[in-house]
Amino acid sequence: SGEYPLVTPGQYWKKFRTSFSDFIQLLVKQCQYSIIYDQYLMDNVISLLTQLSDSQVRAFRHTSTLAALKLMTALVDVALTVSINLDNTSRQYDSERAKGKDKRAADRLEVLLTKKQEAEENMDEIKNMLTYMFKAVFVHRYRDILPEIRSICMIEIGVWMKRFHQNFLDDSYLKYIGWTLHDKVGDVRLKCLQALEPLYSSEELKGKLELFTSKFKDRIVSMTLDKEIDVAVEAVKLVISILKFHPDILSDKDCEHVYELVYSSHRAVAQAAGEFLNERLFLPDEDAVRDLRTKRGKKRLPNTPLIKDLVTFFIESELHEHGSYLVDSLIESNPMMKDWECMTDLLIEEPGPNEEPLDNKQETSLIEIMVCSIRQAATGDPPVGRGNYKAQKSARETKQIQDDKIALTSHFITTLPQLLHKYMPDNEKMANLLVIPQHFDFEIYTTSRQEKALESLLKFVQEAVDKHTDNDVLETAAQTLEKLCDDQYPIYSRCDTHRARLLDMV
């Protein structure tokens, strides 16, 4: 009928599938000390599953392949136990033999030798079973017409490689995953990448992957553009592991390929690419800022070189209207994105003796990035076009937004007037800077007695309207005034007076 337990939807059958797999693992576990070596139980079970896994009937083929591969996984666990016992026994046997003749216990030596030989025989037998089932089931089924069966093969071979790498982690087995990276079904490609991920993020296994990586690296890098989003995200994660453990293998071109993804319209892909950037370009370096001071002797903050690198990256991307995309890719994974003190220091403070000053383009780009990060921190919303916008925020997200809003207001209340004063003649910079007060928590003006700073801000808004003819600057100034002149805040009367004065002037 086409309906059978492994493909029947619903919670009950999902649980059945797990219980079925657990049952096979438990069966082997309970029989691991003698029964599996009696050449009766295992021979019959393996023979039955091998025959059925070749059946024309999909239900038999699917079910028995799952059973056979789970059986192999259970045998891998037994092999690990036997391997540990064999190592221990061999060590004890060698140390007993190394003793002088008068101290050596002959009967103990004999017992240990028998134990060692038995463990070796058991190990050979399990390896034979694994090799036989691999050739009789896996090699035929990893390219089965049914994608679910191909997925099962990739999941389990990944488990064997991770757990029993002495036996399975070599190119004669790895090639099956490499070939399947080209599978036409997204879920199968995803399972391949997920099988490789733990292998690549292990210090002790990295030496065994070099040949595989040189052969299949280009394919893995190209999968970061996979049309299936889950696959693309997993591919970026895998490239991050390759970068960490095999840094020499990725070329600059490979890295640039991943860099561009921070501008992807898919948020999950962009944030994964942001993690890659953090690992490749934005690693904190204490020494780089140890002796850096501004002209008047203020110590530069640790994120200074990283923010400069970020600005350079943004300029070189040549996607200047996409600052909000870049910020969204990094804001959750890199604390420098909310280091507004470091950003404003770079803009306001004169560079010290060992520093290159920022040029005009760098200043404009830094202001763009800073304003985008303020907007996102104060609203908690990703940029338009990055989807998954939730109207309902969790309590934790709401608290984070409130904390960020207080932090940015407390900082910019005093620094924004200095920025407006410095960049008053520049249209583009002013259009951006005048947005900042729209994200303030206006209560802070009264609670922290910052009436002077408010006066200063209002004076500069008026000056901007007086001196500029650029539409963007005037429109932003008007929107900011509208926010400031909200009668629910205690600062209303002061702002309203300024607005009236401004209108008279106009």
C-alpha positions as CSV (number, residue, x, y, z in Angstrom):
1,S,0.0,0.0,0.0
2,G,3.0,2.3,0.3
3,E,2.2,2.9,4.0
4,Y,4.5,1.4,6.5
5,P,5.7,2.4,10.0
6,L,8.8,4.2,9.0
7,V,7.0,6.6,6.7
8,T,3.7,6.9,8.5
9,P,3.3,10.5,9.8
10,G,2.4,11.3,13.4
11,Q,3.9,11.3,16.9
12,Y,3.2,7.6,17.6
13,W,5.1,6.4,14.5
14,K,7.9,8.8,15.0
15,K,8.3,7.3,18.5
16,F,8.1,3.8,16.9
17,R,11.0,4.6,14.7
18,T,13.1,5.6,17.6
19,S,12.1,2.6,19.7
20,F,12.8,0.3,16.8
21,S,16.4,1.7,16.6
22,D,16.8,1.5,20.3
23,F,15.6,-2.1,20.4
24,I,18.4,-3.2,17.9
25,Q,21.0,-1.3,19.9
26,L,19.8,-2.9,23.2
27,L,19.7,-6.4,21.7
28,V,23.4,-6.1,20.7
29,K,24.3,-4.5,24.0
30,Q,22.7,-7.3,26.0
31,C,24.4,-10.0,23.9
32,Q,27.8,-8.3,23.6
33,Y,29.8,-10.6,25.9
34,S,29.2,-14.0,24.3
35,I,26.0,-14.4,22.3
36,I,27.1,-12.2,19.4
37,Y,30.1,-14.4,18.9
38,D,28.2,-17.8,18.8
39,Q,27.9,-17.7,15.0
40,Y,24.2,-18.3,15.2
41,L,22.3,-15.2,16.3
42,M,24.3,-12.6,14.4
43,D,24.8,-14.7,11.3
44,N,21.0,-15.2,11.0
45,V,20.1,-11.6,11.8
46,I,22.7,-10.2,9.4
47,S,21.7,-12.7,6.7
48,L,18.0,-11.8,7.1
49,L,18.6,-8.0,7.0
50,T,21.1,-8.2,4.1
51,Q,18.5,-10.2,2.0
52,L,15.7,-7.8,2.9
53,S,17.7,-4.7,2.3
54,D,17.9,-5.7,-1.4
55,S,14.2,-6.2,-1.7
56,Q,12.2,-4.6,-4.5
57,V,9.5,-3.8,-1.9
58,R,10.3,-0.4,-0.6
59,A,8.9,-1.0,2.9
60,F,11.2,-4.0,3.4
61,R,14.2,-2.3,1.9
62,H,13.8,0.8,4.0
63,T,13.1,-0.9,7.3
64,S,15.8,-3.5,7.0
65,T,18.4,-0.9,5.8
66,L,17.7,1.2,8.9
67,A,17.9,-2.0,11.1
68,A,21.2,-3.2,9.4
69,L,22.9,0.2,9.8
70,K,21.7,0.6,13.4
71,L,23.0,-2.9,14.0
72,M,26.4,-1.8,12.7
73,T,26.3,1.3,15.0
74,A,25.6,-1.0,17.9
75,L,28.6,-3.3,16.9
76,V,30.8,-0.2,16.6
77,D,30.0,0.5,20.3
78,V,30.9,-3.1,21.2
79,A,34.1,-2.8,19.2
80,L,35.1,0.2,21.2
81,T,34.5,-1.7,24.5
82,V,36.5,-4.7,23.2
83,S,39.3,-2.3,22.0
84,I,39.6,-0.7,25.5
85,N,39.6,-4.2,27.2
86,L,42.3,-5.4,24.7
87,D,44.5,-2.4,25.4
88,N,44.2,-2.9,29.2
89,T,44.9,-6.6,29.0
90,S,47.9,-6.1,26.6
91,R,49.3,-3.5,29.0
92,Q,48.9,-5.8,32.0
93,Y,50.3,-8.8,30.1
94,D,53.4,-6.8,29.0
95,S,54.1,-5.4,32.5
96,E,53.7,-9.0,34.0
97,R,56.1,-10.4,31.4
98,A,58.6,-7.6,32.0
99,K,59.0,-8.6,35.7
100,G,62.0,-10.8,36.7
101,K,61.5,-14.6,36.6
102,D,61.3,-14.9,40.4
103,K,58.6,-12.2,40.7
104,R,56.5,-13.3,37.7
105,A,53.2,-15.2,38.4
106,A,53.0,-17.9,35.7
107,D,49.3,-18.6,36.2
108,R,48.4,-14.9,36.0
109,L,50.5,-14.6,32.8
110,E,48.5,-17.5,31.3
111,V,45.2,-16.0,32.3
112,L,46.1,-12.6,30.8
113,L,47.4,-14.3,27.5
114,T,44.1,-16.2,27.2
115,K,42.1,-13.0,27.8
116,K,44.2,-11.1,25.3
117,Q,43.8,-13.8,22.6
118,E,40.0,-13.9,23.2
119,A,39.7,-10.1,22.9
120,E,41.8,-10.2,19.7
121,E,39.5,-12.9,18.2
122,N,36.4,-11.0,19.3
123,M,37.8,-7.8,17.7
124,D,38.5,-9.7,14.4
125,E,35.0,-11.1,14.4
126,I,33.3,-7.8,14.9
127,K,35.5,-6.2,12.2
128,N,34.5,-9.0,9.9
129,M,30.8,-8.5,10.6
130,L,31.2,-4.7,10.0
131,T,33.1,-5.2,6.8
132,Y,30.6,-7.7,5.5
133,M,27.6,-5.6,6.3
134,F,29.3,-2.5,4.9
135,K,29.8,-4.2,1.6
136,A,26.6,-6.1,1.5
137,V,24.2,-3.3,2.7
138,F,25.8,0.2,2.8
139,V,27.6,0.1,-0.6
140,H,24.4,-0.8,-2.4
141,R,22.0,1.4,-0.4
142,Y,23.9,4.7,-0.2
143,R,22.7,5.5,-3.7
144,D,19.2,3.9,-3.3
145,I,16.4,5.5,-5.3
146,L,14.7,6.5,-2.0
147,P,16.3,9.7,-0.5
148,E,15.3,8.6,3.1
149,I,17.5,5.5,2.7
150,R,20.4,7.6,1.4
151,S,20.0,9.9,4.3
152,I,20.1,7.0,6.8
153,C,23.4,5.9,5.2
154,M,25.0,9.3,5.6
155,I,23.8,9.7,9.2
156,E,25.2,6.3,10.3
157,I,28.5,6.4,8.5
158,G,29.1,9.8,10.2
159,V,28.5,8.1,13.6
160,W,30.9,5.2,12.8
161,M,33.6,7.7,11.7
162,K,33.3,9.7,14.8
163,R,33.1,6.8,17.3
164,F,35.4,4.2,15.7
165,H,37.7,6.5,13.7
166,Q,40.6,3.9,13.9
167,N,38.5,1.7,11.6
168,F,36.3,4.0,9.5
169,L,38.0,7.4,9.2
170,D,40.0,6.8,6.0
171,D,39.5,7.7,2.4
172,S,38.1,4.4,1.4
173,Y,35.0,5.2,3.5
174,L,35.1,9.0,3.4
175,K,34.7,9.0,-0.4
176,Y,31.1,7.8,0.0
177,I,30.2,11.0,1.8
178,G,32.2,13.1,-0.7
179,W,30.3,11.6,-3.7
180,T,27.0,12.1,-1.9
181,L,27.6,15.8,-1.4
182,H,26.3,16.1,-5.0
183,D,23.0,14.4,-4.2
184,K,20.0,16.0,-5.8
185,V,17.9,16.0,-2.6
186,G,18.6,18.7,-0.1
187,D,18.1,16.6,3.0
188,V,20.7,14.0,1.9
189,R,23.2,16.8,1.2
190,L,22.4,18.2,4.7
191,K,23.1,14.8,6.3
192,C,26.5,14.6,4.6
193,L,27.5,18.0,6.0
194,Q,26.2,17.1,9.4
195,A,28.2,13.8,9.3
196,L,31.4,15.8,8.5
197,E,30.9,18.6,11.0
198,P,32.1,16.7,14.2
199,L,35.0,15.2,12.3
200,Y,36.3,18.6,11.2
201,S,35.8,20.2,14.7
202,S,38.1,17.6,16.4
203,E,41.7,18.3,17.0
204,E,42.7,14.7,17.1
205,L,41.1,13.7,13.8
206,K,42.2,16.6,11.7
207,G,45.3,14.8,10.3
208,K,43.1,12.1,8.8
209,L,41.0,14.5,6.7
210,E,43.7,16.1,4.6
211,L,43.3,14.1,1.4
212,F,39.5,14.2,1.6
213,T,39.5,18.0,2.1
214,S,41.8,18.7,-0.8
215,K,39.5,16.6,-3.0
216,F,36.1,17.9,-1.8
217,K,36.8,21.4,-0.4
218,D,35.6,23.2,-3.5
219,R,32.3,21.3,-3.4
220,I,31.8,22.2,0.3
221,V,32.6,25.9,-0.3
222,S,30.2,26.0,-3.2
223,M,27.4,24.5,-1.0
224,T,27.4,27.7,1.0
225,L,25.2,29.0,-1.9
226,D,22.9,25.9,-1.8
227,K,19.3,26.7,-2.7
228,E,18.2,24.9,0.5
229,I,18.8,27.3,3.3
230,D,19.5,24.6,5.9
231,V,22.2,23.1,3.7
232,A,23.8,26.5,3.0
233,V,23.9,27.3,6.8
234,E,25.4,23.9,7.6
235,A,28.0,24.3,4.8
236,V,29.1,27.7,6.3
237,K,29.4,26.0,9.7
238,L,31.6,23.3,8.2
239,V,33.8,25.9,6.4
240,I,34.2,27.6,9.8
241,S,35.5,24.3,11.3
242,I,37.8,23.9,8.3
243,L,39.1,27.4,8.9
244,K,39.8,26.7,12.6
245,F,41.4,23.3,12.3
246,H,42.9,23.4,8.7
247,P,43.6,27.1,8.2
248,D,46.0,26.6,5.3
249,I,43.5,24.8,3.1
250,L,41.1,27.7,2.4
251,S,42.3,30.1,-0.3
252,D,41.5,33.9,-0.1
253,K,39.0,33.2,-2.9
254,D,37.2,30.6,-0.8
255,C,37.0,33.0,2.1
256,E,35.7,35.9,-0.1
257,H,33.1,33.5,-1.4
258,V,31.8,33.2,2.2
259,Y,32.3,36.8,3.1
260,E,29.7,37.9,0.6
261,L,27.1,35.9,2.3
262,V,26.8,38.4,5.2
263,Y,24.7,40.4,2.7
264,S,22.4,37.4,1.9
265,S,18.7,38.0,2.2
266,H,18.4,34.8,4.3
267,R,19.2,35.7,7.9
268,A,20.4,32.3,9.1
269,V,22.9,32.1,6.2
270,A,24.1,35.7,6.8
271,Q,24.5,35.1,10.6
272,A,26.5,32.0,9.9
273,A,28.7,34.0,7.5
274,G,29.0,36.6,10.3
275,E,30.5,33.8,12.5
276,F,33.0,33.0,9.7
277,L,34.0,36.7,9.6
278,N,34.5,36.7,13.4
279,E,36.8,33.7,13.1
280,R,38.8,35.0,10.1
281,L,38.9,38.8,10.3
282,F,37.7,39.9,13.7
283,L,39.8,38.1,16.3
284,P,40.6,40.4,19.3
285,D,44.3,41.2,19.6
286,E,45.3,42.8,22.9
287,D,48.8,43.7,21.7
288,A,47.5,45.7,18.7
289,V,46.0,48.3,21.0
290,R,48.3,48.2,24.0
291,D,50.2,51.4,23.1
292,L,47.5,53.2,21.1
293,R,46.5,56.5,22.6
294,T,44.6,59.5,21.1
295,K,46.3,62.8,20.6
296,R,45.2,64.0,24.1
297,G,46.4,60.8,25.7
298,K,43.2,58.8,26.1
299,K,43.7,55.0,25.8
300,R,42.2,53.4,22.7
301,L,39.6,50.7,23.5
302,P,40.3,47.0,22.6
303,N,37.8,46.9,19.7
304,T,39.5,49.8,17.9
305,P,41.4,47.8,15.3
306,L,38.4,45.5,14.8
307,I,36.1,48.4,14.0
308,K,38.6,49.8,11.6
309,D,38.8,46.4,9.9
310,L,35.0,46.3,9.8
311,V,34.8,49.7,8.1
312,T,37.4,48.6,5.5
313,F,35.4,45.4,4.9
314,F,32.2,47.4,4.4
315,I,33.9,49.8,2.0
316,E,35.5,47.0,0.0
317,S,32.2,45.2,-0.3
318,E,30.9,48.2,-2.3
319,L,27.3,47.7,-1.0
320,H,26.9,50.9,0.9
321,E,23.2,50.9,1.1
322,H,23.4,47.5,2.9
323,G,25.0,48.6,6.1
324,S,21.9,47.3,8.1
325,Y,22.4,43.9,6.5
326,L,26.1,43.7,7.6
327,V,25.2,44.9,11.1
328,D,22.4,42.3,11.4
329,S,24.8,39.5,10.4
330,L,27.2,40.4,13.3
331,I,25.2,42.1,16.0
332,E,24.3,38.9,17.9
333,S,27.7,37.3,17.7
334,N,30.2,40.1,18.0
335,P,30.1,42.6,21.0
336,M,32.0,45.3,19.0
337,M,28.8,46.0,17.1
338,K,27.4,47.7,20.3
339,D,30.7,49.3,21.4
340,W,29.5,52.8,20.7
341,E,32.1,54.4,22.9
342,C,34.8,52.9,20.7
343,M,33.1,54.1,17.5
344,T,32.6,57.7,18.7
345,D,36.1,57.8,20.0
346,L,37.3,57.0,16.5
347,L,35.2,59.8,15.1
348,I,35.7,62.5,17.8
349,E,39.2,62.0,19.2
350,E,42.2,63.2,17.2
351,P,44.5,60.3,16.3
352,G,47.6,59.8,18.3
353,P,51.2,59.5,17.1
354,N,51.1,55.8,16.0
355,E,47.7,56.1,14.3
356,E,46.5,56.7,10.8
357,P,43.5,59.1,10.8
358,L,40.2,58.0,9.2
359,D,39.6,59.5,5.8
360,N,36.3,60.9,4.7
361,K,35.0,57.7,3.2
362,Q,35.9,55.7,6.4
363,E,34.1,58.3,8.6
364,T,31.0,58.2,6.5
365,S,31.0,54.3,6.5
366,L,31.6,54.2,10.3
367,I,28.7,56.5,11.0
368,E,26.5,54.4,8.7
369,I,27.4,51.2,10.6
370,M,27.0,52.9,14.0
371,V,23.6,54.3,13.2
372,C,22.4,50.9,11.8
373,S,23.6,49.2,15.0
374,I,21.8,51.8,17.1
375,R,18.6,51.3,15.2
376,Q,18.7,47.5,15.5
377,A,19.7,47.5,19.2
378,A,16.9,50.0,20.0
379,T,14.1,48.2,18.1
380,G,15.3,44.6,18.1
381,D,14.1,44.3,14.5
382,P,16.2,42.9,11.6
383,P,16.3,45.0,8.4
384,V,13.4,44.8,6.0
385,G,13.9,41.9,3.6
386,R,15.6,39.7,6.2
387,G,12.4,38.0,6.9
388,N,11.5,36.2,10.2
389,Y,10.3,39.4,11.8
390,K,8.4,38.6,15.0
391,A,5.8,41.2,16.1
392,Q,5.8,39.5,19.5
393,K,9.1,39.7,21.4
394,S,10.0,37.4,24.3
395,A,10.5,38.9,27.8
396,R,14.2,38.4,27.4
397,E,14.3,40.2,24.1
398,T,12.3,43.1,25.4
399,K,14.6,43.5,28.4
400,Q,17.7,43.4,26.1
401,I,16.2,46.1,23.9
402,Q,15.4,48.3,27.0
403,D,19.0,47.8,28.4
404,D,20.5,48.7,25.0
405,K,18.3,51.7,24.7
406,I,19.4,53.0,28.2
407,A,23.1,52.3,27.3
408,L,23.0,54.1,23.9
409,T,21.0,57.0,25.3
410,S,23.4,57.5,28.2
411,H,26.4,57.5,25.8
412,F,25.0,59.6,23.0
413,I,23.3,62.3,25.1
414,T,26.8,63.8,25.7
415,T,28.7,62.7,22.5
416,L,26.0,63.4,19.8
417,P,26.3,67.2,20.1
418,Q,30.1,66.9,19.6
419,L,29.5,64.7,16.5
420,L,26.9,67.2,15.1
421,H,29.3,70.1,15.7
422,K,32.2,68.3,13.9
423,Y,30.2,67.1,10.9
424,M,27.7,70.0,10.4
425,P,28.8,70.8,6.9
426,D,28.5,67.2,5.5
427,N,25.1,66.3,4.1
428,E,25.5,62.5,4.2
429,K,26.9,62.3,7.7
430,M,24.3,64.7,9.1
431,A,21.4,62.8,7.5
432,N,22.7,59.7,9.4
433,L,23.6,61.4,12.7
434,L,20.3,63.2,13.1
435,V,18.5,59.8,13.2
436,I,20.2,58.8,16.5
437,P,17.9,60.8,18.9
438,Q,14.9,59.0,17.4
439,H,16.1,55.9,19.3
440,F,16.7,57.6,22.7
441,D,14.9,56.9,25.9
442,F,13.9,60.5,26.6
443,E,13.3,60.0,30.3
444,I,17.1,59.9,30.8
445,Y,17.4,63.6,30.0
446,T,15.5,64.4,33.1
447,T,16.6,61.6,35.4
448,S,20.3,62.3,34.8
449,R,19.9,66.1,34.7
450,Q,21.1,66.5,31.1
451,E,19.2,69.7,30.3
452,K,22.4,71.3,28.9
453,A,23.0,68.4,26.5
454,L,19.3,68.7,25.4
455,E,19.7,72.4,24.7
456,S,22.9,71.7,22.7
457,L,21.1,69.0,20.6
458,L,18.1,71.3,19.9
459,K,20.6,74.1,18.9
460,F,22.3,71.8,16.4
461,V,19.0,70.6,14.9
462,Q,18.1,74.2,14.3
463,E,21.5,74.9,12.9
464,A,21.2,71.9,10.5
465,V,17.8,73.2,9.2
466,D,19.3,76.7,8.8
467,K,22.4,75.6,6.9
468,H,21.3,72.6,4.8
469,T,19.2,72.4,1.7
470,D,19.5,68.6,1.3
471,N,16.2,66.8,1.4
472,D,17.5,63.9,3.5
473,V,19.0,66.2,6.2
474,L,15.8,68.3,6.5
475,E,13.5,65.4,6.5
476,T,15.5,63.6,9.2
477,A,15.7,66.8,11.3
478,A,11.9,67.1,11.1
479,Q,11.3,63.5,12.1
480,T,13.7,63.9,15.1
481,L,12.0,67.1,16.2
482,E,8.6,65.3,16.0
483,K,9.9,62.6,18.3
484,L,11.4,65.1,20.7
485,C,8.1,67.1,20.9
486,D,6.0,64.4,22.4
487,D,3.9,65.8,25.2
488,Q,4.2,62.6,27.3
489,Y,7.8,63.4,28.2
490,P,8.9,66.1,30.7
491,I,11.3,67.6,28.1
492,Y,8.2,68.5,25.9
493,S,7.9,72.2,26.8
494,R,11.6,72.9,26.2
495,C,11.5,71.1,22.8
496,D,8.3,72.8,21.8
497,T,9.8,76.2,22.4
498,H,12.6,75.4,20.1
499,R,10.3,74.1,17.5
500,A,8.3,77.3,17.6
501,R,11.5,79.3,17.3
502,L,12.6,77.1,14.3
503,L,9.2,77.6,12.5
504,D,9.5,81.4,13.0
505,M,12.9,81.3,11.5
506,V,11.7,79.2,8.5
